[in-house]
Amino acid sequence: MKKTTFKKKLALILGIIMLIGLLPLHAAAVVDGVSVAGVKDDTGVTATLKNASPGSVNALILLAVYEPNGKLNFIEVSNVTAAAGASVNQRFDFNVLANRAYTYKLFAWDPDTYVPLCEDATPTPDLCVIVDGTVVEFDGIFVDAGPEVTEFMYVRIDGAKRIGVAFTAKKADGVWTHTKVIGADVIIAYRPSSIIGGTLPAVRLTQLDTRVSNHVNKIRIVISL
């Protein structure tokens, strides 16, 4: 009985996804102050339902993954509740690294009517800034570098919390392993919005003064965004 009910619900949800473009409210928020966003990494997506409205909000959060030809490949649904003025996170596991060309979408629906609570969102990777001068491109998931590059250091920036964490990436047998850098002092300096424009982050990496005991073997990384 439970399996039958689940299949019916799944079929209904799949049908709605196929027809969602026909919903008149799809492109406009129906609850003021509610929004959905997400961050993508190599093993899945973390969705965030933000609720700036004066009341608690219940929602169905959906991750839908589409193949390059538009075919629906994967869907996962979760019930969440965001208190007034608060946010709630929901993790969805999926092998993003192995499915580079796929399209990822997040939806937030009313759990009773399946009407969208807000615009859908496309999750993106965290901003990652290379800090050691290595010629490499890393978007938080995929590494693009020449065969001679086997190691580099970067800072993963959480734009919402405005914090950064330094990592080293090392390649062995064609596989990159990422390890947090112990003793890295990361400072994020935000420029006035009027001059941010499309400029790339500016990075300064220095050794801290080892004459101060608690600075021994530490690195200071200053990133201006």
KABEL-V12149 format. One record per pair of residues at least 24 apart in sequence whose C-alpha atoms are under 10 Angstrom apart, sorted by the first residue. I is the first residue (numbers start at 1). J is the second residue. D is the distance in Angstrom with one decimal. If there is no record, write none. Layout:
# KABEL-V12149
i=I j=J d=D
i=I j=J d=D
This chain:
# KABEL-V12149
i=10 j=75 d=9.2
i=10 j=76 d=9.4
i=10 j=77 d=9.1
i=12 j=114 d=9.7
i=13 j=62 d=9.4
i=13 j=75 d=9.3
i=13 j=77 d=9.0
i=13 j=114 d=8.3
i=14 j=64 d=9.6
i=14 j=72 d=8.9
i=14 j=75 d=8.3
i=16 j=114 d=8.1
i=16 j=115 d=9.6
i=17 j=62 d=9.8
i=17 j=64 d=8.5
i=17 j=72 d=9.2
i=17 j=75 d=9.7
i=17 j=107 d=9.5
i=18 j=71 d=9.9
i=18 j=72 d=8.8
i=20 j=115 d=9.4
i=20 j=116 d=9.1
i=23 j=115 d=8.1
i=23 j=116 d=8.6
i=24 j=115 d=9.6
i=24 j=116 d=9.7
i=25 j=115 d=7.5
i=25 j=116 d=6.7
i=25 j=117 d=8.5
i=25 j=118 d=8.3
i=25 j=119 d=8.6
i=26 j=107 d=9.7
i=26 j=109 d=10.0
i=26 j=115 d=8.0
i=26 j=116 d=6.0
i=26 j=117 d=8.5
i=26 j=118 d=7.4
i=26 j=119 d=6.3
i=26 j=120 d=7.8
i=27 j=116 d=8.7
i=27 j=117 d=10.0
i=27 j=118 d=7.6
i=27 j=119 d=5.4
i=27 j=120 d=7.8
i=28 j=116 d=8.4
i=28 j=117 d=8.4
i=28 j=118 d=6.1
i=28 j=119 d=5.8
i=28 j=120 d=9.3
i=29 j=116 d=7.4
i=29 j=117 d=5.7
i=29 j=118 d=3.8
i=29 j=119 d=5.8
i=29 j=120 d=9.4
i=30 j=109 d=9.9
i=30 j=110 d=9.8
i=30 j=115 d=8.5
i=30 j=116 d=7.1
i=30 j=117 d=5.2
i=30 j=118 d=6.0
i=30 j=119 d=8.9
i=31 j=57 d=9.1
i=31 j=110 d=9.9
i=31 j=116 d=9.0
i=31 j=117 d=5.6
i=31 j=118 d=6.8
i=32 j=117 d=8.7
i=32 j=118 d=8.4
i=33 j=84 d=9.8
i=33 j=85 d=8.8
i=33 j=117 d=9.7
i=33 j=118 d=8.8
i=34 j=82 d=9.5
i=34 j=84 d=9.9
i=34 j=85 d=9.6
i=34 j=87 d=9.5
i=34 j=108 d=9.1
i=34 j=117 d=6.9
i=34 j=118 d=6.3
i=34 j=119 d=9.2
i=35 j=87 d=9.6
i=35 j=107 d=9.5
i=35 j=108 d=7.9
i=35 j=117 d=7.7
i=35 j=118 d=5.6
i=35 j=119 d=7.0
i=35 j=120 d=8.3
i=35 j=121 d=8.7
i=36 j=61 d=8.5
i=36 j=87 d=9.5
i=36 j=88 d=9.8
i=36 j=89 d=9.8
i=36 j=106 d=7.2
i=36 j=107 d=7.1
i=36 j=108 d=6.6
i=36 j=117 d=9.0
i=36 j=118 d=7.2
i=36 j=119 d=7.5
i=36 j=120 d=6.9
i=36 j=121 d=6.4
i=36 j=122 d=9.4
i=36 j=123 d=9.5
i=37 j=89 d=9.6
i=37 j=105 d=9.5
i=37 j=106 d=7.3
i=37 j=107 d=9.0
i=37 j=108 d=9.6
i=37 j=119 d=9.6
i=37 j=120 d=8.1
i=37 j=121 d=5.7
i=37 j=122 d=7.2
i=37 j=123 d=6.4
i=37 j=124 d=8.8
i=38 j=63 d=9.7
i=38 j=89 d=8.9
i=38 j=90 d=9.2
i=38 j=91 d=9.5
i=38 j=104 d=9.8
i=38 j=105 d=9.0
i=38 j=106 d=7.4
i=38 j=121 d=7.3
i=38 j=122 d=7.0
i=38 j=123 d=4.3
i=38 j=124 d=6.6
i=38 j=125 d=8.5
i=38 j=126 d=9.6
i=39 j=91 d=9.7
i=39 j=122 d=8.7
i=39 j=123 d=4.9
i=39 j=124 d=5.1
i=39 j=125 d=5.3
i=39 j=126 d=6.4
i=39 j=127 d=10.0
i=39 j=140 d=9.9
i=39 j=158 d=9.7
i=40 j=92 d=9.6
i=40 j=94 d=9.7
i=40 j=96 d=7.8
i=40 j=97 d=9.9
i=40 j=104 d=8.9
i=40 j=122 d=9.1
i=40 j=123 d=5.5
i=40 j=124 d=5.2
i=40 j=125 d=4.6
i=40 j=126 d=7.3
i=40 j=140 d=8.3
i=40 j=141 d=8.0
i=41 j=93 d=9.7
i=41 j=94 d=9.3
i=41 j=95 d=9.0
i=41 j=96 d=6.9
i=41 j=97 d=7.8
i=41 j=123 d=9.3
i=41 j=124 d=8.2
i=41 j=125 d=5.9
i=41 j=126 d=7.9
i=41 j=139 d=9.4
i=41 j=140 d=6.5
i=41 j=141 d=5.6
i=41 j=142 d=9.3
i=42 j=93 d=9.4
i=42 j=94 d=8.1
i=42 j=95 d=6.4
i=42 j=96 d=4.9
i=42 j=97 d=4.6
i=42 j=98 d=8.1
i=42 j=99 d=9.3
i=42 j=100 d=9.3
i=42 j=125 d=9.0
i=42 j=140 d=7.9
i=42 j=141 d=5.2
i=42 j=142 d=8.0
i=43 j=92 d=8.7
i=43 j=93 d=6.0
i=43 j=94 d=5.4
i=43 j=95 d=4.9
i=43 j=96 d=5.6
i=43 j=97 d=6.7
i=43 j=98 d=9.1
i=43 j=141 d=9.0
i=44 j=91 d=7.5
i=44 j=92 d=5.6
i=44 j=93 d=4.3
i=44 j=94 d=4.3
i=44 j=95 d=6.1
i=44 j=96 d=5.9
i=44 j=97 d=8.7
i=45 j=90 d=8.4
i=45 j=91 d=6.0
i=45 j=92 d=5.2
i=45 j=93 d=6.4
i=45 j=94 d=7.2
i=45 j=95 d=9.5
i=45 j=96 d=8.4
i=45 j=104 d=8.9
i=45 j=105 d=9.9
i=45 j=106 d=9.3
i=45 j=123 d=7.1
i=45 j=124 d=8.8
i=45 j=125 d=9.0
i=46 j=89 d=6.6
i=46 j=90 d=5.7
i=46 j=91 d=4.4
i=46 j=92 d=6.2
i=46 j=93 d=8.5
i=46 j=106 d=9.9
i=46 j=123 d=8.2
i=46 j=124 d=9.9
i=47 j=88 d=8.3
i=47 j=89 d=5.5
i=47 j=90 d=5.1
i=47 j=91 d=6.2
i=47 j=92 d=7.7
i=47 j=106 d=7.4
i=47 j=107 d=9.4
i=47 j=108 d=9.9
i=47 j=121 d=9.4
i=47 j=122 d=9.9
i=47 j=123 d=7.8
i=48 j=80 d=10.0
i=48 j=82 d=9.7
i=48 j=87 d=6.6
i=48 j=88 d=5.6
i=48 j=89 d=4.5
i=48 j=90 d=6.4
i=48 j=91 d=8.9
i=48 j=106 d=9.6
i=48 j=108 d=9.9
i=48 j=123 d=9.9
i=49 j=80 d=8.3
i=49 j=81 d=8.6
i=49 j=82 d=7.0
i=49 j=86 d=8.6
i=49 j=87 d=5.5
i=49 j=88 d=5.4
i=49 j=89 d=6.5
i=49 j=90 d=8.2
i=49 j=107 d=9.7
i=49 j=108 d=7.8
i=49 j=118 d=10.0
i=50 j=82 d=7.2
i=50 j=83 d=9.2
i=50 j=84 d=9.3
i=50 j=85 d=7.8
i=50 j=86 d=6.3
i=50 j=87 d=4.4
i=50 j=88 d=6.8
i=50 j=89 d=8.9
i=51 j=81 d=9.4
i=51 j=82 d=6.1
i=51 j=83 d=7.0
i=51 j=84 d=6.0
i=51 j=85 d=5.4
i=51 j=86 d=5.5
i=51 j=87 d=5.8
i=51 j=88 d=8.5
i=52 j=82 d=9.4
i=52 j=83 d=8.9
i=52 j=84 d=6.3
i=52 j=85 d=4.4
i=52 j=86 d=6.7
i=52 j=87 d=8.3
i=53 j=82 d=9.8
i=53 j=83 d=8.9
i=53 j=84 d=5.8
i=53 j=85 d=6.1
i=53 j=86 d=8.9
i=54 j=83 d=8.7
i=54 j=84 d=5.2
i=54 j=85 d=6.7
i=54 j=86 d=9.9
i=55 j=82 d=8.9
i=55 j=83 d=6.8
i=55 j=84 d=4.7
i=55 j=85 d=7.9
i=55 j=86 d=9.9
i=56 j=81 d=7.1
i=56 j=82 d=5.8
i=56 j=83 d=4.3
i=56 j=84 d=4.7
i=56 j=85 d=8.3
i=56 j=86 d=8.8
i=57 j=81 d=5.7
i=57 j=82 d=5.3
i=57 j=83 d=6.4
i=57 j=84 d=7.3
i=57 j=85 d=10.0
i=57 j=86 d=9.8
i=57 j=110 d=8.8
i=57 j=117 d=9.4
i=58 j=82 d=6.6
i=58 j=83 d=8.7
i=58 j=108 d=9.5
i=58 j=109 d=8.7
i=58 j=110 d=6.9
i=58 j=111 d=7.0
i=58 j=112 d=9.5
i=58 j=117 d=9.7
i=59 j=107 d=9.5
i=59 j=108 d=6.0
i=59 j=109 d=5.5
i=59 j=110 d=5.2
i=59 j=111 d=5.5
i=59 j=112 d=8.9
i=59 j=114 d=9.1
i=59 j=116 d=9.2
i=59 j=117 d=7.8
i=60 j=107 d=7.8
i=60 j=108 d=5.5
i=60 j=109 d=5.1
i=60 j=110 d=6.3
i=60 j=111 d=5.4
i=60 j=112 d=9.2
i=60 j=114 d=8.1
i=60 j=115 d=10.0
i=60 j=116 d=9.3
i=60 j=117 d=9.4
i=61 j=89 d=9.9
i=61 j=90 d=7.9
i=61 j=92 d=10.0
i=61 j=106 d=7.0
i=61 j=107 d=5.7
i=61 j=108 d=4.7
i=61 j=109 d=6.7
i=61 j=110 d=9.2
i=61 j=111 d=9.1
i=62 j=90 d=9.7
i=62 j=92 d=9.1
i=62 j=105 d=8.0
i=62 j=106 d=5.6
i=62 j=107 d=5.1
i=62 j=108 d=6.5
i=62 j=109 d=8.1
i=62 j=120 d=9.6
i=63 j=91 d=9.6
i=63 j=92 d=7.3
i=63 j=93 d=9.8
i=63 j=94 d=9.8
i=63 j=104 d=7.1
i=63 j=105 d=5.8
i=63 j=106 d=4.8
i=63 j=107 d=6.7
i=63 j=108 d=9.3
i=63 j=121 d=9.7
i=63 j=122 d=9.6
i=63 j=123 d=9.6
i=64 j=103 d=8.3
i=64 j=104 d=6.0
i=64 j=105 d=5.2
i=64 j=106 d=6.5
i=64 j=107 d=8.1
i=64 j=122 d=9.9
i=65 j=94 d=9.1
i=65 j=96 d=9.7
i=65 j=99 d=9.7
i=65 j=102 d=6.7
i=65 j=103 d=5.7
i=65 j=104 d=4.7
i=65 j=105 d=6.4
i=65 j=106 d=9.0
i=66 j=99 d=10.0
i=66 j=101 d=9.2
i=66 j=102 d=5.6
i=66 j=103 d=5.1
i=66 j=104 d=6.5
i=66 j=105 d=8.3
i=67 j=99 d=8.6
i=67 j=100 d=9.8
i=67 j=101 d=7.3
i=67 j=102 d=4.9
i=67 j=103 d=6.5
i=67 j=104 d=9.2
i=68 j=99 d=9.9
i=68 j=100 d=9.8
i=68 j=101 d=6.3
i=68 j=102 d=5.6
i=68 j=103 d=7.1
i=69 j=102 d=9.1
i=69 j=103 d=9.9
i=70 j=102 d=8.9
i=70 j=103 d=8.3
i=71 j=102 d=9.8
i=71 j=103 d=10.0
i=72 j=102 d=9.8
i=72 j=103 d=9.5
i=73 j=102 d=8.9
i=73 j=103 d=9.8
i=74 j=104 d=9.5
i=75 j=104 d=9.9
i=75 j=105 d=9.7
i=75 j=106 d=9.9
i=76 j=106 d=10.0
i=77 j=106 d=9.9
i=77 j=107 d=9.4
i=77 j=108 d=9.7
i=78 j=108 d=9.8
i=78 j=111 d=9.9
i=79 j=108 d=9.7
i=79 j=109 d=9.7
i=79 j=110 d=9.8
i=79 j=111 d=7.7
i=80 j=108 d=9.6
i=80 j=111 d=9.5
i=96 j=141 d=8.1
i=96 j=142 d=9.7
i=97 j=141 d=6.6
i=97 j=142 d=7.1
i=98 j=142 d=10.0
i=100 j=141 d=9.1
i=100 j=142 d=8.4
i=125 j=156 d=9.6
i=125 j=157 d=9.9
i=125 j=158 d=9.9
i=126 j=155 d=9.9
i=126 j=156 d=6.5
i=126 j=157 d=6.2
i=126 j=158 d=6.4
i=126 j=159 d=7.6
i=127 j=155 d=8.3
i=127 j=156 d=6.0
i=127 j=157 d=5.3
i=127 j=158 d=7.3
i=127 j=159 d=7.7
i=127 j=164 d=9.5
i=128 j=154 d=6.4
i=128 j=155 d=5.5
i=128 j=156 d=4.5
i=128 j=157 d=6.1
i=128 j=158 d=9.2
i=128 j=164 d=9.1
i=128 j=165 d=9.6
i=128 j=166 d=9.4
i=128 j=167 d=9.8
i=128 j=201 d=10.0
i=129 j=153 d=8.7
i=129 j=154 d=5.3
i=129 j=155 d=5.2
i=129 j=156 d=6.6
i=129 j=157 d=7.8
i=129 j=164 d=9.6
i=129 j=166 d=9.3
i=129 j=200 d=9.3
i=129 j=201 d=7.4
i=129 j=202 d=9.2
i=129 j=203 d=8.3
i=129 j=223 d=8.5
i=130 j=154 d=4.2
i=130 j=155 d=6.6
i=130 j=156 d=9.0
i=130 j=166 d=9.5
i=130 j=167 d=9.7
i=130 j=168 d=9.8
i=130 j=201 d=9.6
i=130 j=203 d=8.5
i=131 j=155 d=6.9
i=131 j=166 d=8.8
i=131 j=167 d=9.8
i=131 j=168 d=10.0
i=131 j=202 d=9.3
i=131 j=203 d=6.3
i=131 j=204 d=7.6
i=131 j=205 d=7.0
i=131 j=221 d=7.7
i=131 j=222 d=9.3
i=131 j=223 d=8.7
i=132 j=168 d=9.8
i=132 j=203 d=9.0
i=132 j=204 d=9.2
i=132 j=205 d=7.6
i=132 j=221 d=9.8
i=133 j=203 d=9.5
i=133 j=205 d=9.8
i=142 j=176 d=9.6
i=143 j=169 d=9.5
i=143 j=176 d=8.2
i=147 j=171 d=10.0
i=147 j=174 d=9.5
i=150 j=174 d=9.1
i=150 j=175 d=9.7
i=150 j=176 d=8.4
i=151 j=176 d=8.6
i=151 j=177 d=9.4
i=151 j=178 d=9.7
i=152 j=178 d=9.7
i=153 j=178 d=9.3
i=153 j=179 d=9.5
i=153 j=180 d=9.6
i=153 j=181 d=8.6
i=154 j=178 d=9.8
i=154 j=180 d=9.7
i=154 j=181 d=9.4
i=154 j=221 d=9.9
i=155 j=180 d=9.5
i=155 j=181 d=9.5
i=155 j=184 d=9.8
i=155 j=186 d=8.0
i=155 j=221 d=8.6
i=155 j=223 d=8.9
i=157 j=186 d=9.8
i=157 j=188 d=8.5
i=157 j=223 d=9.7
i=159 j=188 d=9.8
i=162 j=187 d=9.4
i=162 j=188 d=6.9
i=162 j=189 d=9.1
i=162 j=190 d=8.9
i=163 j=187 d=7.6
i=163 j=188 d=6.6
i=163 j=189 d=9.9
i=164 j=188 d=6.9
i=164 j=221 d=9.4
i=164 j=222 d=9.8
i=164 j=223 d=9.0
i=165 j=221 d=9.8
i=166 j=219 d=9.9
i=166 j=221 d=8.5
i=181 j=218 d=9.6
i=181 j=219 d=9.3
i=182 j=217 d=9.3
i=182 j=218 d=7.9
i=182 j=219 d=9.1
i=183 j=214 d=9.7
i=183 j=215 d=8.3
i=183 j=216 d=8.7
i=183 j=217 d=7.0
i=183 j=218 d=4.7
i=183 j=219 d=6.4
i=183 j=220 d=8.6
i=184 j=208 d=9.6
i=184 j=215 d=9.9
i=184 j=217 d=8.9
i=184 j=218 d=5.7
i=184 j=219 d=4.8
i=184 j=220 d=5.9
i=184 j=221 d=7.1
i=185 j=215 d=9.5
i=185 j=218 d=7.1
i=185 j=219 d=5.9
i=185 j=220 d=4.5
i=185 j=221 d=6.0
i=185 j=222 d=8.3
i=186 j=219 d=8.3
i=186 j=220 d=5.9
i=186 j=221 d=4.8
i=186 j=222 d=6.0
i=186 j=223 d=7.7
i=187 j=220 d=7.6
i=187 j=221 d=6.1
i=187 j=222 d=4.8
i=187 j=223 d=6.2
i=187 j=224 d=8.5
i=188 j=221 d=8.5
i=188 j=222 d=6.1
i=188 j=223 d=5.0
i=188 j=224 d=6.0
i=188 j=225 d=7.4
i=189 j=222 d=7.1
i=189 j=223 d=6.0
i=189 j=224 d=4.6
i=189 j=225 d=6.3
i=190 j=223 d=8.4
i=190 j=224 d=5.7
i=190 j=225 d=5.1
i=191 j=224 d=6.7
i=191 j=225 d=6.0
i=192 j=225 d=9.2
i=193 j=225 d=9.5
i=195 j=225 d=9.8
i=196 j=224 d=9.6
i=196 j=225 d=6.9
i=197 j=225 d=9.9
i=198 j=225 d=10.0
i=199 j=225 d=8.1
i=200 j=224 d=8.9
i=200 j=225 d=7.3
i=201 j=225 d=4.9
